[in-house]
Structures are given as C-alpha cells and as structure tokens.
Amino acid sequence: MRQLVLVALLALGGLQTIGCGASQSKPAHPANQGPVNPVLVKDADFGPAVHRLLLRGEHSQERYDLLVGVVKKQLSHAKLRFEAGHTDEGVAALTGALYLVRVGELHGEMFRGGEDALRYSADSAARVGDEGRARALYGLLREALPPGEARTQVDEHLKALSSWTGSIQRTGSMHSLKSDHISAANRSLLEPSEQALRAAEEQTARWIGASIQKDIEDMPMEDNADRDEAISVFQAVRTGGFAMAAIYLRHGDAAGALRAIAESDAAKVAPPPLIEALEAADKDKNPDAWAALLEVFARAESPDRPETSMSPELARGAAFGCAVQLYRAEPTSLRGAGTLSTLLLRYGLSEAAPLVLAGALEQEPDARHVSTALGMLLRAIIDLDGIHDLAAARRTFHSADRLLKLAASPALKGKVQPTPGQVQYIMGAIETRAGELSQARGYIEAAVKASPSVEALSTLASIERQAGRHDQALTQLSAIERLAKQASDHAALTRALTSRFEVLMEARREADARSSLEQALRAALDARRLARSNAELSEAERLLARVLEHYGDVDAARRATRRAFDAAGGDTQQITATVLDAARRALTLGDLRAGREALKLALDSDIGDADLVYVALWTQLLERRVKASSDGSSEAALARADASSRWASRLRAWGTQQLDDAALQRAAKSRVEKTEASFYAALSRAEPDTRALEQVAKSETIELIEVTIARDLLLRQGAGTPPPLPAGVRVP
C-alpha cells in the first residue's frame, strides 16, 4: 500500500495531479426505517455490547436495536461526567457514543433521555467557537426535544451561531471557504446524516476548487489577512484530498471517499497512494490498506505544522473509522486491536478496550504485549478514579477478566508487569477510597495472595480494623512489620507499629498498646536519622509527630511538624501532606495556635484549592470547639480557594454559610461525601454530636481524614492519661 510514501506525502506536502480511476458507484447508506426496539443495556453488559458493535458492521435490525441502546446508555455516562464538573471527559464520552453511529443509522430514539448530555456538550462547543460541532449537537438536541420552550431556546442558539459566523467571515475569501469546510466537516463527524455528509463534501469541494484557481505566487502579501488567504490555498492543495477522504472514512466508507474525490476537484490534488489504499480497502477489504489509512490519519492528528495541515478533529474522526474497519478485517491482530483499544480509552469507551485486546493477545500471548495491555488497563482505571467515575472503573476492570487470567497463566506468570495482583490491588484501593470495603476486600486479598506488599497488607489491615476484627488486623500488621524489617523500611515499620498501637487501644489491651507505641517511637527516630532525601525526612518527621501526638507531647509534635515542612522544600506533595496533618492534629487536640499556623502555611505555600478548603474548614471547627473568635484567616482562605470540583464547591459554600448543615447533607451524593457532610454537621454544633461522630468513625470510608479525626476525638474522650515518654529516649 506504499504506506511510507503515503505518510511522506502528507507530512511533506508532495502533490501530483492525477486522473482518478475510482469506481463511480454510489455507496449504500441504508437508514433502518423499521421499528426500533432499543436493547436495555445494563452497566454490566455495556463493555460486551460495545464490543459486539465494533466487531459487527452489517446492517441488521439486531445490530440497530443494540446500537440505539448502547448510545442511550453512553449518553447517561456522559451526563454524569458533565454533572461532576468533568466537561472534557463528558465531551469525550458523548463523542464516543456518536462515533459508533454511521450514516443511515441515526434515529431520534438514541437521544431520548440524553438531552442533557447533548446540551452540555453543545454549550461547551459553542463556548470555544467550534461552530460545526455546536451546530451538530444543537441539531441533534432539537430533534430529541418536543415542541416547546426548550426547543425554542435551541433554535435561538442555532440562529446565534449563524449570525456569529456571518459576522466574522469575509464572504468569498479563501479563509472563509476553509472555515466553511472545517465547520461542515466537524458537523458531519457528530451528525451521521446524509444531509451533514453531503454538506461537508460540498464545502470541501468548493474550498479545493477555489484553491486550484489561485496562484500563490501572484497573491498579495501585505497583511495578515493576505497571509491567511495564501495559507488557506496551500492547505487546500496540500491536504484537500485527505480531507475529502476523511469525511467518509469517519464512517469506514472507502467507496464514498473514492466517489467524492472522483466527482470533485479533489481528484486533482489527491496523491496516487491515497487512491490505491482507498481502492484496496473498498474492493478487497484489505487490512493492509486500512492499516495504511489509519497510519496517515493518526499522524495527522498532531501535525508538525498545524497551520498548513488538515483539521486535527477531522483526522481523529477518520482515524477512528479506519481503526474500526481494520479491527473488523482482522480482529485477532494486535495492530488493529492495539490502536482501536487506545481510541476507545480516548472516547470514554474503556469498558470495551480489554475485550478488544483479549482476542488478539490470546492468539499471540507474548509477555511484552500482555504487559502493555495491563499497563493500559491500569492507566485507564486510575484515570477514571481521577474523575471520580467509580462505576466506569468497575466496568473496565470487570471487562479485563480474560486479560488478567491470561497474564496469570502458567506460560506468562512472573513475566508480566504490572502483575495481575498489582492491578487487583489498585482496583481494591480505589474501592477502599470510595468506602466500598465489601468490594475492596476480595481484590486486596487476591493481591496479597499473589504478591504480599506493604501497601496491600496495610489496606487489608485497615479493612479488618474497621470491621472490628482486631486479631485479623494485628495479623496483617505483623506481616507488614516483617516485610519492613527485611527491606530496612523504617517509615513502613513506624506506620505499622503506630497502627498496631491504635488497634490494641480499640481492643482495650492498653499494656500491649504501650509497648507497640514505644517501638513505633524508636522506629520513627530511626527513620528520621536514616532518611536519604528531603522527602523521606519530611515523611519521617510527620510519622514522629503522629507518635508524639499519642504520647500527648503537643510541643514536640509541633516541632516535628515544623521540621517536616522545612524538609519538604518545594515538594508540593510533601508540603500538602504536612499541612493537612498539622491541621488535623490541631483540630483533634484543640490546639488553636497550631491550627492557625497550619492555615498560614497552607496560604503561604499555595497548596491545591480543594486542600485549602479542608484546612480552612478544620480551622473554623477548631475555633468553634475552643470558643475562640475568628481571626479572619479561614474566611480569607475560603474566599481565595477556587473550588472547581462539585463537592469542594459545596463544602466551600457551607464554610461561607451559603449552605446549612441540612443543605450540605442533601448535596452529598456518594458515600464519601455523605460521611464528610455528617462529620461537619456533627462538629458545627456548640457541643459536638457524639453519636454522629461515632457513625463517622465506624464508616467504611476509612481513607478519609475526617474518619481519623472522629476516631481520635472519641478515643481521647474515653482514654486516660497518655503514656509518658520512655526513659532514655530523647525527642528532638
């Protein structure tokens, strides 16, 4: 397919005038006119359903019903991302839904119930001036809405778009023709209708045709407008053939691309290798041809010279269509499965990616390739956790069952990185952070069985502790101590011994607890003395401060915290951890001086806005607890914090008295948010609500600092005098 020649032509702008010998037959884009019976796609079935659509391209009622159901479900996923404040990820998920639909498959039922997702995405496109995308999405939204005020508002948006476009364009200029081409092409990417497709073809043909009539050498170059005109001409001649093909390749339609080129001036600028690849893809269903086309448009997404290259958005749409066709041509090939799986992650369809990869890897179970696949899976799960989409992370992980079994098979065991156990641990850690301990425990136990690690054992010990299974928690902590001693990891040893003290205190075994606390103190001092970097020293000082807190030595704990902050230097992660720890301790101990110092450090260090909100709220609660008047610092911090996440903004509103306790609790959606809302309501009263604090302390959201604070406050209520520092131990 002369793939390298084709890539070089796009990269270097090599051009030839040719006569196109393509077939003149028009492609079939049958629209299913029969009744649609959307499949009710459940979350657990979403990945397999998408996979079936990717594998099967035939026009059938069965596929059509499944397609409508998948699009409806994906729009609900997109809506959740928009509502959580993750606009880019919402746009990606909606784009993925529409990229599954080809010309002739559009049906209004797809968008019933998905109007909000369309509106969010259309508004986003309009804000950045992407007229084509906005026009497509508003158009789809309009068709989904019943007559009434909402549809009228959409009509107004469409009129405003047309008015805005007309106001900024110079009628008849090459630059305007290029803008019309891009707008129409971008619209056709998201609106899989014959009307949008033909409009894109016509605008692209006009742009190319006008460019051929121009002679760049004779064009004036007196200002930026003249330069834009010349660039538009050069760009049309250089990339017009590829752009025309891309409009149809978005739908996997090589025949349509050939016809559109042949019937327009694109035939004069399309290089022969492009025509050859399109012909081979159309007539022979040649996977090499689809691979060549995919390579071209994948490279065109990130051009070296964007100002003279084709629209990146159009290139991305074509790349997706080519990747699907390549996968259908050879579903057990890694070159098809690998690229398609990457694109599925990009467009919010990660649940199908492991299934696409599994089919190919089971045919070629190479350790390196399986490692790459598990690395992609792990990255996808972590990214989904980063946008708080636990449901999607779960669906993606469950779809990877075949991959994980393959990696654990006798032929590959021990040869794959990350290991299946590591992937299970990450999923377990995500479930733990979400407060879903029943889900987490099985993953963590599997990870520990496969490969015991300090992190996995620590999480399992925390789960056992929260369930009140003290002996089991102590068993896990003993295993951590052994691993830490073997690795000479004094920080891990300190954490394990400190946790042992806390578990023993909860089990009312005070004598054993004091022994563990003394061991923790000595381990912390060793960690401090043997630290090999500023980050290690900062962590060691924080661990020492926690031990000293249990000894009741407030001044020594404050000194350790200051040293931890000094050792952190410019390390934002260490600074944030130190500030949060200091603010937590101050609230627990009722230490107003330390609390205000922590908030000042937070303000001076410019920590993240969400973390600043928490430090400010804890300072407010501390002032209420000790019945001190505010010095204005917490209010200043809340005013400065730009809380972009939905929940952080709610907490900020509560801290500035825009929401009361009941409103904050109503705003809480997840288990984590509900626990936090209960915590702040419990401590906002003149006298803390002990019963509510007990519920927080027993919550499964064990990763929350608020749970630690609740535990410590309750422990201090029932505990006697803290133990004295051991004789002979000198605390800095």
Helices and strands as residue ranges (DSSP letters): H 3-12, G 43-45, H 46-55, H 61-83, H 87-99, G 108-111, H 115-127, H 131-144, H 149-168, H 174-190, H 194-212, G 216-218, H 224-249, H 254-262, G 265-268, H 272-283, H 287-300, G 306-308, H 312-329, H 334-346, G 350-352, H 353-363, H 367-386, H 390-399, H 401-407, H 420-433, H 437-450, H 454-466, H 470-486, H 490-506, H 510-529, H 534-551, H 554-568, H 572-589, H 592-605, H 609-625, H 633-640, H 646-655, H 661-667, H 671-683, H 690-697, H 705-718
